[in-house]
Amino acid sequence: MDNVYVYHSGSATDSQVVSDYVRHFLHQHTIQLWQPATVKVVANLIRLLSYGGTVIKAPFAIGGSGSSYLYGFFDQAWREGMTKDEAEV
């Protein structure tokens, strides 16, 4: 589809794999149905692929490009039952 673009933030490799899979699916969709997929079909496929995964109960969650550093800091500094004042360093 020439009118659909995928924006990604974070790991380019993961985004590229999702984009490649979607491109393959769209090609198969066009062959089987003899018509191109709609933007809605593309968006729903990306949504399903992007939001699948695992849910884990954890005391905190960290994401983003600096998360590796922050996980090291939180592993050392965070403890169960901290007050707000203790947490705001």
N, C-alpha and C positions, 0 to 999 in steps of 0.2 A: 504494500500500500504506500503510495507516494505522499499521502496526506496525513500520516500518523508519525509522530516523533515521540521518543521516550527520553524523559529527563531523569537523570540519576544523581544521587548524592551519596557518596561513600565509596564502597568497593566497586570499581569499574568492572572487574572480572565478573562479579555476580550479576550486575546489570547487563553485561554483554551476553551472558549465558541465557538470561531471561529473554532478551531481545532476539537472540538466535532461535530459541525455541518458539517464540511467538511468530517469527518470520516463517519458520517451517510449517507451523500449524496453519497459518494463513494461506500458504501455498497449497497445502492439502485441502483446505476448505474450498478454495477456488476450483480446484480440480474436481472435487466431489459434487459440489453444488452448481458448478458452471456460472458462478457469479462471485465477485469479490466480497469479502466480509465487510460489515459495517464498522464504523468507528466504535459503536457500542459493543460489538462482539470483541474487538481488540481490547478495549478498556476493561471489559469483564475478565478476559483471559489473563491480562496482566495483573489485575486485582487478585484473582485466585492464586496465581503463582507467587505474587509478592507477599501476600498475607498468610500463606500457609506456614506452618512451623510448629514450634513447641512452646508450651506455656509452662513456666517454672515459677514456683513461689520462692521469692527471694526478698531479703530485707531492703534492697535498693537495686536500681537499674541504672546503667550508664551507657551512653552511646555517643558516637561521633568520632572525629579524627583523633582526639586526645584521650580516648577512652582507655587505651592501654596504660598510660601514665596514671589516670585517675583510679583504675582498678588497683594498682599497686598502692596508691595513697590510701584508698578506702580500706583495703585489706589490713593496713597497719593502724589507721586512725579510728575507724568506725567500731562502735561496740553497742550491743543491745541495750536499750533503755536510755540512750543519750537524751539529754534535755535539748531544747531548741538552742539555748545559749551555748551549750557544749558543742553542738553541731556547727554553729556559725563561728568558724575560726577566722 
